[in-house]
Amino acid sequence: ATATLAYQINSSNQAAGYYIDASGITHGYYRDSDGSLVFPIDPAGSVGTIVFGNNDSNTIVGRYADAAGLTHGFVFVPPDQYVTYDFPGSTFTSLNGINKRGLIVGRYLDASGIEHGILVRVTNGGSDRATGGTIPQRQTPQATVSQPGTFKAVEPAL
């Protein structure tokens, strides 16, 4: 990595952030409380991922850009659950932080290019896209990969 940035640490000492690889591409990661690094966190279709936060359940939030130039918010639940959230009508959505209750803060751009703050939450149903993505690998000798599980949805909290 040419640069590594940590954005948040939870009460279990799990840190989340992103790194820039030798090609200049950003990828998400988290550092587990045992010191192992888990990466890359890249939703399907990502050409650049930024992770901004994780809560005490280690639910991770961020954003990624796709090849068409659109930016999508996403939630990642380790070891392998991704869901994408796009604010209706927006071409740029970013999920920037999550608390222990699962409330997520972020921002989006409207059709006029004006930024707005949003408050959304993780739920057990909804219409958001379960996107799949890279299953990050734990960088320890006991690495395991789990099969994809059930996905959660994101919806406005207010």
Long-range contacts (C-beta under 8 A, 24 or more apart in sequence): 4-29, 6-31, 7-51, 7-52, 7-53, 8-52, 8-53, 8-54, 8-97, 9-54, 10-54, 10-55, 10-56, 10-58, 11-56, 12-56, 12-58, 14-54, 14-58, 15-54, 16-51, 16-52, 16-53, 16-54, 16-58, 16-60, 17-51, 18-49, 18-50, 18-51, 18-62, 26-50, 28-60, 28-62, 28-76, 28-136, 29-136, 30-54, 30-58, 30-60, 30-78, 30-136, 32-138, 34-140, 36-138, 36-139, 36-140, 37-138, 37-139, 38-78, 38-79, 38-136, 38-137, 38-138, 38-139, 39-136, 39-137, 39-139, 40-134, 40-136, 41-76, 41-133, 41-134, 41-136, 42-133, 42-134, 43-72, 43-74, 43-76, 43-82, 43-84, 43-131, 43-132, 43-133, 43-134, 44-82, 44-131, 44-132, 44-133, 45-131, 46-133, 49-74, 50-94, 51-76, 52-94, 52-95, 52-96, 52-97, 53-95, 53-96, 53-97, 53-98, 54-98, 55-98, 55-99, 55-100, 55-102, 56-100, 57-100, 57-102, 59-98, 59-102, 59-122, 60-98, 61-95, 61-96, 61-97, 61-98, 61-104, 61-106, 62-94, 62-95, 62-96, 63-93, 63-94, 63-95, 63-106, 73-106, 73-108, 73-154, 74-131, 75-104, 75-122, 75-152, 75-154, 76-133, 77-152, 78-136, 79-135, 79-136, 79-145, 79-146, 80-135, 80-145, 80-146, 80-147, 80-148, 80-149, 81-130, 81-148, 81-149, 81-150, 81-151, 81-152, 82-130, 82-131, 82-132, 82-133, 82-151, 83-128, 83-129, 83-130, 83-131, 83-151, 83-152, 83-153, 83-154, 84-128, 84-129, 84-131, 85-120, 85-128, 85-154, 87-116, 87-118, 93-118, 95-120, 95-154, 98-122, 103-157, 104-154, 104-157, 118-156, 119-156, 119-157, 119-158, 120-154, 120-155, 120-156, 120-157, 121-154, 121-155, 121-156, 121-157, 122-152, 122-153, 122-154, 123-152, 123-153, 123-154, 123-155, 124-152, 124-153, 125-153, 126-152, 126-153, 126-154, 126-155, 127-153, 128-153, 128-154, 128-155
